[in-house]
Amino acid sequence: MHHNSLGLFFLFTFLLALAGQAVAGHADFDNQLVSDGMAPISFGAYLTTSDFAADVTENWQSEYLQFFLYIFGTVWLLQQGSPESKELGKAGTESDEDQMVGEHATDASPRWAAARDWRAVVYSRSLGLVMGVIFLLSWLAQSITGVAAYNEQQLRGLQAPLFWAGYLSSADFWSRTLQNWQSELLAVASMAILAIYLRQRGSPESKPVGASHSATGVEG
């Protein structure tokens, strides 16, 4: 528990937040049904609706977009004075020696880190690639569940539904998407800039309390 407490804590709080969203979303969904003159549905039935799935996936895709951009962006982009940035002279993919790949790999290194073929190329970018794939899959799921939820609203109002391709260019899809993207991008920018001047003692996301504001790539 102690050695895995960080991951366990966030997984547990994620499940609590998801459960809370389901309860609140069910209540709101039933209120909408009643206002439209329809019968409310059970909690279990709500969990299988496109409305619930769309609300969940639209948040997931924005989170994984944030990590995808952050992981690849911090390879080349720098922020002087921020612990979220590499040191100013280390922009780029760095040398094989610095990254301990190929002949510089140690006995404790992952096996693919020592390879000199496609395995090393893939593994050296695997974190960002997986984040990008999860982002695309969750964005696809958002678009599929979103068009189902949108068409349900259209049919309630006796209006024509949209095909999936048409929904991708709709205001509803991009409103759901962009309202999440802007919040995630603002959060990353705030963390990178505020960490130049503010401190959190004992956190690796902060510089040491006494570190200079200009110190870059230094973690507490």
TORBABA-763708 format. One record per residue: residue in one letter; z, x, y of N, C-alpha, C, O in turn. Coordinates in steps of 0.1 Angstrom, whole numbers, padded with zeros to 4 digits, always signed. Each point is the difference from the previous one (the first is absolute). Layout:
TORBABA-763708
AZXYZXYZXYZXY
...
end
This chain:
TORBABA-763708
M+0000+0008-0012+0000-0008+0012+0000+0009+0013-0007-0003+0009
H+0015+0013-0009+0001+0009+0011-0013+0007+0003-0004+0001+0011
H-0002+0004-0022-0012+0008+0002-0013-0009+0003-0010+0005+0005
N+0011-0018-0007-0011-0009+0003+0004-0011+0010-0007-0010+0001
S+0017+0012+0007+0006-0010+0008-0010-0005+0011+0000-0011+0004
L-0008+0021+0002-0009-0004+0010-0010-0010-0004-0002-0010+0006
G-0005+0014-0017-0010-0009-0006+0006-0014-0004-0006-0010+0002
L+0017+0011-0009+0007-0012-0005+0004-0009+0011-0002-0013-0001
F+0007+0019+0012+0005-0009+0011-0012-0007+0006+0001-0012+0003
F-0012+0018-0001-0011-0007+0007-0007-0009-0010-0005-0011+0005
L+0005+0014-0018-0006-0010-0009+0009-0013-0001-0005-0011+0000
F+0018+0013+0001+0009-0011-0001-0001-0009+0013-0001-0012-0001
T+0001+0019+0012-0001-0008+0013-0014-0006+0001-0001-0011+0006
F-0009+0017-0012-0014-0006+0000+0001-0014-0008-0005-0010+0004
L+0012+0011-0016+0001-0012-0008+0008-0011+0008-0004-0012-0001
L+0014+0016+0008+0008-0010+0008-0008-0006+0011+0000-0012+0002
A-0008+0020+0005-0009-0005+0010-0011-0009-0005-0003-0010+0006
L-0002+0014-0018-0011-0009-0006+0006-0013-0004-0006-0010+0002
A+0018+0010-0008+0007-0012-0003+0003-0009+0012-0002-0012+0000
G+0007+0019+0011+0002-0008+0012-0012-0006+0006+0000-0011+0004
Q-0011+0019-0005-0013-0005+0005-0004-0012-0008-0006-0010+0006
A+0008+0010-0019-0005-0011-0009+0008-0012+0003-0005-0011+0001
V+0018+0012+0001+0009-0012+0004-0004-0006+0013-0002-0012+0001
A+0001+0021+0009-0004-0005+0014-0014-0006+0000-0003-0010+0006
G-0006+0017-0013-0014-0004+0000-0001-0014-0007-0008-0008+0004
H+0016+0006-0015-0001-0013-0007+0005-0011+0009-0006-0011+0000
A+0017+0013+0007+0005-0010+0009-0011-0003+0011-0002-0012+0003
D-0004+0022+0003-0010-0002+0010-0012-0007-0006-0006-0009+0007
F+0002+0013-0019-0012-0007-0006+0003-0014-0003-0009-0009+0003
D+0021+0005-0008+0003-0014-0002+0000-0008+0013-0004-0011+0000
N+0009+0017+0010+0001-0006+0013-0015-0004+0005-0002-0011+0005
Q-0007+0020-0007-0014-0002+0003-0006-0011-0008-0007-0009+0005
L+0011+0009-0018-0006-0011-0009+0006-0014+0005-0008-0009+0000
V+0020+0009+0003+0006-0013+0004-0006-0005+0013-0003-0012+0002
S+0001+0022+0007-0006-0004+0013-0014-0005-0002-0005-0008+0009
D-0002+0013-0019-0014-0005-0003+0000-0012-0009-0011-0005-0004
G+0023-0001+0001+0001-0012-0008-0002+0002-0015-0004-0009-0007
M+0007+0021+0003-0001+0004-0014+0014+0002-0006+0010+0003+0007
A-0009-0003-0021+0012+0002-0006+0003+0015-0001-0009+0008-0002
P+0022-0004+0004+0004+0014-0002-0002+0005-0014+0000-0008-0009
I+0000+0021+0007-0001+0006-0013+0012+0008-0003+0008+0003+0008
S-0007+0000-0021+0012+0008-0005-0001+0014+0005-0011+0005+0003
F+0022+0003-0004+0000+0014+0003-0009+0008-0009-0007+0008+0004
G+0008-0011-0017-0009+0007-0010-0015-0003+0003-0008+0010-0001
A+0005-0022+0005-0014-0003+0003-0005+0008+0013-0011+0004+0000
Y+0021-0003+0009-0004+0007+0013-0003+0015-0003-0009+0006+0006
L+0016+0000-0016-0002+0014-0003-0014+0003-0005-0005+0011+0000
T-0002-0022-0005-0014+0002-0005-0010-0004+0010-0012+0000-0003
T+0016-0004+0015-0010-0004+0010-0007+0011+0007+0005+0012+0000
S-0017-0014+0005-0007+0010+0008+0007+0003+0013-0001+0011+0005
D+0008-0020+0000+0008+0003+0013+0010+0011-0002+0001+0009+0008
F+0007-0010-0019+0010+0010-0002-0007+0013-0003+0005+0011+0005
A-0015-0011-0014-0007+0013-0003-0006+0006+0012+0000+0012+0001
A-0006-0020+0008-0007+0006+0012+0011+0006+0009-0003+0010+0006
D+0014-0017-0004+0011+0006+0009+0005+0013-0006+0003+0009+0008
V-0002-0008-0021+0005+0012-0006-0010+0012+0001+0003+0011+0005
T-0015-0014-0009-0010+0011+0000-0005+0005+0014-0003+0011+0001
E+0004-0020+0009-0004+0004+0013+0010+0011+0005-0004+0008+0008
N+0016-0009-0012+0010+0010+0004-0001+0013-0008+0001+0011+0005
W-0004-0013-0018-0002+0012-0008-0011+0009+0004+0001+0012+0001
Q-0013-0018+0002-0012+0008+0004+0003+0007+0012-0005+0012+0002
S+0012-0017+0008+0002+0007+0012+0010+0012-0002-0002+0010+0007
E+0011-0012-0016+0010+0011-0002-0008+0012-0007+0003+0011+0004
Y-0011-0014-0014-0007+0011-0007-0011+0006+0009-0003+0011-0002
L-0003-0019+0011-0009+0006+0010+0008+0010+0009-0005+0011+0002
Q+0017-0015+0002+0008+0010+0008+0002+0013-0007-0002+0010+0005
F+0006-0011-0018+0003+0012-0008-0013+0008-0002+0000+0013+0001
F-0011-0020-0004-0013+0007-0002-0004+0008+0012-0004+0011-0001
L+0004-0018+0013-0004+0007+0012+0010+0011+0004-0005+0011+0004
Y+0018-0013-0007+0010+0010+0004-0002+0013-0009+0001+0011+0005
I-0003-0014-0018-0001+0012-0009-0012+0008+0003+0001+0013+0001
F-0013-0019+0001-0012+0008+0003+0000+0005+0014-0005+0011+0003
G+0011-0020+0006-0001+0004+0015+0009+0013+0002-0004+0008+0009
T+0015-0007-0015+0009+0011+0002-0005+0013-0006+0006+0011+0002
V-0017-0011-0009-0006+0012-0005-0005+0008+0012+0001+0012+0001
W-0008-0019+0008-0007+0006+0011+0006-0003+0014-0001+0008+0009
L+0008-0019-0007+0005-0004+0013+0015+0005+0002+0008-0001-0010
L-0005+0005+0022+0013+0006+0003+0007-0007+0011-0007-0007+0008
Q+0020+0007-0008+0008-0005+0011+0010+0010+0004+0010+0001-0007
Q-0012+0006+0018+0010+0011+0004+0014-0006+0001+0002-0010+0007
G+0008+0017-0013+0013-0004+0001+0005-0011-0010+0012-0003+0000
S-0021-0002-0008+0004-0010-0009+0002+0005-0015-0008+0008-0004
P+0019-0012-0003+0001+0004-0013-0010-0007-0010-0001+0003-0011
E-0005-0014+0017-0011-0007-0008-0013+0008-0001-0009-0004-0007
S+0008+0015+0015-0012+0008+0000+0002+0013-0006+0012+0005-0001
K-0022+0001-0004+0000+0014-0005+0002+0009+0012-0002-0004+0011
E+0005+0017-0014+0001+0010+0011-0014+0001+0006-0010-0002-0006
L+0009+0005+0019-0012+0000+0008-0011+0009-0006-0012-0003+0002
G+0016+0014-0009-0010+0009-0005-0005-0003-0014-0007+0008-0006
K+0011-0020+0000-0003-0002-0014-0008-0013-0002+0000-0006-0010
A-0008+0003+0020-0009-0012-0001-0011+0004-0011-0004+0011-0001
G+0001-0021-0007-0010+0002-0011+0007-0001-0014+0012-0003-0001
T-0020+0006-0009+0005-0001-0014+0008+0012-0004+0005-0001-0012
E-0004+0011+0020+0008+0012-0003-0006+0008-0012-0009-0004-0007
S+0014+0016+0005-0005+0009-0010+0005-0003-0014+0010-0007-0001
D-0017+0012-0009+0004-0003-0014+0014+0006-0002+0008-0005-0008
E-0005+0016+0014+0013+0007-0001+0011-0009+0005+0011-0002-0006
D-0013-0004+0018+0010-0009+0006+0002-0012-0008+0011-0005-0001
Q-0022+0000-0005+0001-0012-0008+0003+0002-0015+0001-0010-0007
M+0000+0022+0003+0003+0004-0013-0009-0006-0011+0004-0007-0009
V-0017+0009+0012-0010-0006-0009-0008+0012-0006+0000+0011+0005
G-0007-0014-0016-0008+0010-0007+0008+0011-0005+0010-0002-0007
E-0013+0014+0009+0007+0012-0004+0014+0001+0006+0008+0008-0004
H-0006-0015+0015+0013+0000+0007+0010-0010-0006+0011-0001+0005
A-0015-0007-0014+0008-0010-0006+0011+0007-0009-0002+0011-0005
T+0014-0017+0005+0011+0006-0008+0002-0008-0013-0007-0010-0003
D+0016+0015-0005+0002-0007-0013+0006-0014+0002-0002-0009-0009
A+0008+0007+0020+0005-0014+0003-0010-0009+0007+0003-0012+0002
S-0014+0017+0002-0010-0008+0007-0006-0010-0010-0001+0002-0012
P-0004-0013+0018-0007-0010-0009-0012+0007-0006-0007+0008+0006
R+0003-0012-0018-0011+0006-0007-0013+0000+0007-0007+0010+0000
W+0004-0021+0007-0013-0001+0007+0000+0009+0012-0011+0003+0005
A+0022+0001+0000+0000+0008+0012-0005+0014-0003-0005+0007+0008
A+0006-0003-0021-0005+0013-0004-0015+0000-0004-0006+0011-0002
A+0001-0023+0001-0015-0001-0004-0009+0005+0011+0004+0000+0011
R-0016+0004-0015-0009+0005+0010-0013-0009+0000-0010+0004+0005
D+0011-0016-0010-0011-0009-0001+0003-0013+0008+0008+0000+0009
W-0015-0011-0013+0001-0012+0007+0015-0006+0000+0004-0007+0009
R+0003+0011-0019+0014-0005-0001+0009+0005+0012+0008-0007+0005
A-0011+0019-0001+0008+0006+0012-0004-0008+0012+0008-0002+0009
V-0021-0001-0007-0005-0007+0012+0006-0014+0000+0005-0004+0011
V-0005-0003-0022+0005-0013+0000+0016+0000+0002+0005-0008+0008
Y+0002+0017-0015+0014+0000+0000+0005+0004+0014+0010-0005+0005
S-0017+0014+0002+0004+0005+0013-0001-0011+0011+0005+0001+0011
R-0012-0012-0015-0001-0011+0010+0004-0013-0007-0003-0011+0006
S+0010+0011-0016+0004-0012-0008+0009-0009+0007-0002-0013-0001
L+0011+0017+0009+0009-0009+0007-0007-0008+0010+0001-0013+0000
G-0010+0019+0008-0007-0008+0010-0010-0009-0007-0002-0011+0005
L-0005+0016-0015-0010-0008-0007+0007-0013-0006-0006-0011+0000
V+0017+0013-0007+0007-0012-0006+0004-0010+0011-0001-0012-0002
M+0007+0017+0013+0003-0009+0011-0012-0007+0005+0001-0012+0003
G-0012+0019-0002-0013-0007+0005-0005-0010-0010-0004-0011+0004
V+0005+0013-0017-0004-0009-0010+0009-0013+0000-0005-0011+0000
I+0018+0014+0001+0009-0012+0001-0002-0008+0012+0000-0012+0000
F-0003+0019+0012-0003-0008+0012-0012-0008-0002+0000-0012+0004
L-0011+0017-0010-0012-0007-0001+0002-0012-0010-0006-0011+0002
L+0013+0013-0013+0003-0010-0010+0008-0012+0007-0003-0011-0003
S+0013+0015+0010+0009-0010+0006-0008-0007+0011+0003-0012+0003
W-0012+0019+0004-0008-0007+0011-0010-0010-0007-0002-0010+0006
L-0003+0014-0017-0009-0009-0008+0008-0012-0004-0005-0011+0001
A+0017+0013-0006+0008-0011-0005+0004-0009+0012+0000-0012-0001
Q+0002+0018+0013+0003-0008+0012-0012-0009+0003+0002-0012+0004
S-0014+0018-0005-0012-0008+0004-0002-0011-0010-0004-0011+0004
I+0007+0013-0017-0003-0011-0010+0011-0011+0002-0004-0011+0000
T+0016+0015+0000+0011-0010+0002-0001-0006+0014+0003-0012+0001
G-0007+0019+0009-0001-0005+0013-0011-0011+0001+0002-0010+0007
V-0013+0012-0013-0011-0010+0001+0005-0012-0008-0004-0011+0004
A+0011+0012-0015+0005-0012-0007+0010-0007+0009-0001-0013+0001
A+0010+0020+0006+0010-0007+0008-0007-0006+0012+0003-0012+0004
Y-0013+0019+0002-0007-0006+0011-0008-0012-0004+0000-0010+0008
N-0007+0010-0019-0007-0012-0005+0008-0012-0003-0004-0011+0002
E+0017+0014-0006+0009-0011-0003+0003-0007+0013+0001-0012+0001
Q+0001+0020+0010+0003-0006+0013-0013-0008+0005+0001-0010+0006
Q-0013+0016-0009-0012-0007+0005-0002-0013-0007-0003-0010+0006
L+0006+0009-0019-0001-0012-0008+0010-0010+0004-0003-0012+0001
R+0015+0016+0003+0010-0009+0005-0005-0007+0013+0003-0012+0002
G-0010+0020+0006-0005-0006+0013-0014-0006-0002-0007-0003+0010
L+0003+0001-0023-0014-0005-0002-0011+0008+0006-0009-0006+0005
Q+0011+0019-0005-0011+0009+0005-0005+0008-0012+0006+0002-0010
A-0018+0003+0013-0007+0008-0011+0006+0013-0003+0004+0007+0010
P-0002-0003-0022+0006+0013-0004-0010+0011+0003-0012-0002+0002
L+0017+0014-0003-0009+0012+0002-0002+0007-0013+0009+0000-0009
F-0020+0007+0007-0002+0009-0011+0008+0013+0003+0003+0003+0012
W+0000+0005-0022+0007+0013+0002-0006+0009+0011+0007+0005+0008
A-0020-0004-0009-0007+0009+0009+0001-0005+0014+0001+0008+0010
G-0002-0021-0008+0002-0006+0013+0014+0002+0006+0002+0002+0012
Y+0008-0003-0021+0014+0002+0004+0002+0014+0005+0009+0002+0009
L-0016+0008-0015+0002+0014+0005-0003+0002+0014+0005+0009+0007
S-0013-0018-0001-0004+0002+0014+0007-0011+0009-0003-0001+0012
S+0013-0006-0018+0006-0011+0007+0012+0006+0009+0005+0011-0003
A-0001-0019+0013+0011+0004+0008+0013+0000-0007+0009+0008+0002
D-0008-0017-0012+0013-0001-0008+0002+0013-0008+0011+0005+0000
F-0021+0000-0006+0001+0012-0008+0004+0012+0009+0009+0008-0003
W-0016-0006+0014+0002+0011+0008+0013-0001+0009+0006+0010+0003
S-0002-0022-0001+0013-0002+0007+0012+0004-0010+0009+0007+0005
R-0010-0011-0017+0010+0004-0010+0000+0015-0002+0011+0006-0001
T-0023+0000+0001-0001+0014-0002+0005+0009+0011+0008+0009-0001
L-0013-0012+0013+0002+0008+0012+0015-0001+0005+0005+0010+0006
Q+0001-0022-0008+0014-0001+0005+0009+0009-0008+0011+0004+0004
N-0015-0001-0017+0008+0009-0008-0004+0015+0003+0009+0008+0000
W-0021-0005+0002-0004+0013+0002+0006+0005+0013+0005+0012+0000
Q-0005-0020+0011+0005+0006+0013+0015+0003-0001+0004+0009+0006
S+0003-0017-0014+0014+0003-0001+0003+0012-0007+0009+0008+0003
E-0016-0005-0014+0002+0012-0008-0004+0012+0008+0007+0010-0001
L-0018-0010+0008-0005+0011+0007+0009+0003+0012+0003+0012+0003
L+0003-0022+0003+0010+0002+0011+0012+0007-0006+0006+0008+0007
A-0002-0013-0018+0013+0006-0007-0002+0015-0002+0009+0008+0002
V-0021-0004-0008-0002+0014-0002-0001+0008+0012+0007+0011+0001
A-0014-0016+0010+0000+0007+0012+0014+0002+0006+0003+0010+0006
S+0005-0021-0006+0013+0001+0005+0009+0010-0007+0007+0007+0006
M-0008-0007-0019+0008+0010-0008-0004+0014+0003+0008+0009+0002
A-0021-0006-0001-0005+0013+0003+0004+0005+0014+0003+0012+0002
I-0003-0021+0008+0003+0004+0013+0015+0000+0003+0005+0009+0006
L+0002-0019-0010+0015-0001+0002+0007+0011-0007+0011+0004+0005
A-0016+0000-0016+0007+0011-0008-0001+0014+0008+0007+0009-0004
I-0015-0008+0014+0000+0012+0008+0013+0001+0007+0005+0011+0002
Y+0000-0022+0004+0011+0001+0009+0013-0006-0006+0011+0004+0005
L-0012-0012-0015+0012-0007-0006+0003+0007-0014-0008+0005-0006
R+0021-0007+0002+0005+0007-0012+0007-0010-0009+0006-0010+0005
Q-0006+0012-0018+0008-0007-0010+0006+0011-0009-0006+0005-0009
R+0019-0002+0011+0006+0011-0007+0000-0003-0015+0003-0011-0005
G-0008+0021-0002+0000+0000-0015-0013-0006-0006-0002+0000-0012
S-0007-0006+0021-0012-0006-0005-0012+0010+0000-0002+0007+0009
P-0005-0006-0020-0012+0008+0000-0011-0005+0009-0010+0007+0002
E+0011-0019+0002-0010-0006+0010+0003+0004+0014-0007-0003+0009
S+0018+0011-0007+0004+0004+0013+0001+0016+0000+0002+0006-0010
K-0004-0001+0022+0003+0015+0002+0015+0002+0000+0008-0010+0002
P-0003+0022-0005+0014+0002+0002+0005-0004+0014-0008+0002+0009
V+0020-0006-0008+0004-0005+0013-0001+0010+0011-0004-0004+0012
G+0006+0016-0015-0001+0010+0011-0014+0007+0001-0001+0009+0008
A-0009-0014-0015-0013+0006+0001-0006-0003+0014+0002-0011+0006
S-0011+0020-0002-0007-0002+0013-0009-0012-0001-0006-0002-0011
H+0004-0004+0022-0010-0011+0001-0014+0005-0004-0008-0008-0005
S+0005+0020+0008-0014+0006-0003-0001+0004-0014-0011+0004-0005
A+0022-0003-0003-0001+0004-0014-0009-0010-0008+0003-0012+0000
T-0013+0017-0007-0009-0008-0007+0000+0003-0015+0001+0011-0005
G-0001-0022-0003+0000+0001-0015+0013+0005-0006+0001+0004-0011
V+0010-0006+0019+0013+0004-0004+0008-0013-0004+0001-0009+0008
E+0005+0009-0020+0007-0011-0005+0015+0003-0002+0003+0011-0003
G+0005-0021+0006+0015+0001-0001+0005+0001-0015+0011+0001-0002
end
